């Protein structure tokens, strides 16, 4: 009997405890029904026990939106700060909606698994300020003239077409507005649909576009020259100079064909070599000359001038300058005494270039070495000259002496008279002997010199006391040059003679 009473008391206690727990659970459910349930996280903010107003402020602070950077297709940027458009964020509606949608009795589940949510705020801004901000962007003031024209940008001719990729103000404003509402930090307009439009060109503009297509085809020469490892492109920057412009017409029409001046009087039109068209057969468009069939005109003389500039700029002097910078590389000298120091086949290269246009293969990519002309000696600078050598530039009429790679001394000189066939022989030699107080004898002369450095056969470096100081350097060698030797001022050559040893390399070139 006692056992039954004890057992009934236990059940009574359990039921009371259970009812108490249920009552507590229901009470908490009622409590959470007007707020956030326990273990609730929204956008990383812990919300349990907090008011909607408090959570709203914390969420706004956590989001911390500063503004948006808008990037135009051309790379121009516009930064719009949140403050500049009075942007305001508010999570109140989303928070209240969340609370209203919750089942209050389900709060206990959160004891075993945190309630983690992501919500978005309501965003508001001053649309008028946004419109003003965007519409004052420089991309709208720099849209050009809604026209097309051709300019030379220094790297050939370029078509400026203001009819394409024209920024549309309204579309861009709308794209920026949507992005700010989405709290985006960057907007690439090129990726946003409809931000750019294309304007239909009129007949004049279509003509300019068609003209540029033909101009561009001519200037896109595909030749790259390899000159001892140095690459020189004959692309648009060079080839654009050969196209006859409106300003060139008078000069081009008066050009006469000459066998002494290659390319003069000849032009390439539509793959054909011919004289310049008659006045009534030429018209102009966009600043260029065209024949009656609408073909642009190439000047062979201008082509020849470009090849000439390339060849004459890459001479022995140029190679020596490069050698002194690196102390390595090839050096070429054109042998002979006629005063022509050109190393490369100018005429042959010109003919090749003309042939490229006549055959219609000018735009094909090609890597091409410049061909040497006859009687060119090429040496390895480090092996033959080393760092101590004598250099005589007979074009500039100057002698240089380098010691251990640095210029030790230099002097003006007078070399052989090229007009009388007595030019100093170009080439690479050595000082083969030194003489002091000696006589030089030729078929028609005997000359006394104080200092002599023999270079090649009867040719040497020596003083010439019979010359006035102003004769050294300049063009004296053309009208009153030596019999082939390198004449030097006495004071300078005496110093050179004292320090130069037999066997020192000597390079003579025009």
Secondary structure, 3 states (H helix, E strand, C coil): CHHHHHHHHHHHHHHHHHHHHHHHHHHHHHHHHCCCCCCEEECCEECCCCCHHHHHHHHHHHHCCCEEEEECCCCCEEEEECHHHCCEEECHHHHHHHHHHCCHHHHHHHHCCCEEECCCCEEECCHHHHHHHHHCCHHHHCCCCCCEEEEECCCCEEEEECCCCEECHHHHHHHHHHHHHCCCCEEEHHHCCCCEECCCCCHHHHHHHHHHHHHHHHHCCCEEEEECCEEEECCHHHHHHHECEHHHHHHHHCCCCCCCCCCCCCEEECCEEECCCCHHHEEEECCEEEECCCCEEEEHHHHHHHHHHHHHHCCHHHHHHHHHHHCCCEEEEECECCCCCCCECHHHHHHHHHHHHHCCCCCCCEEEECCECCCEEEEEHHHHCCCCEEEEECCCCEEEEEECCEEEEEEEEECECHHHCCCCCEEEEECCEEEEEEEEEECCEEEEEEEEEEEECCEEEEECCCCCHHHCCCCHHHHHCECCCEEECHHHHHHHHHHCCCCCEEEEEC
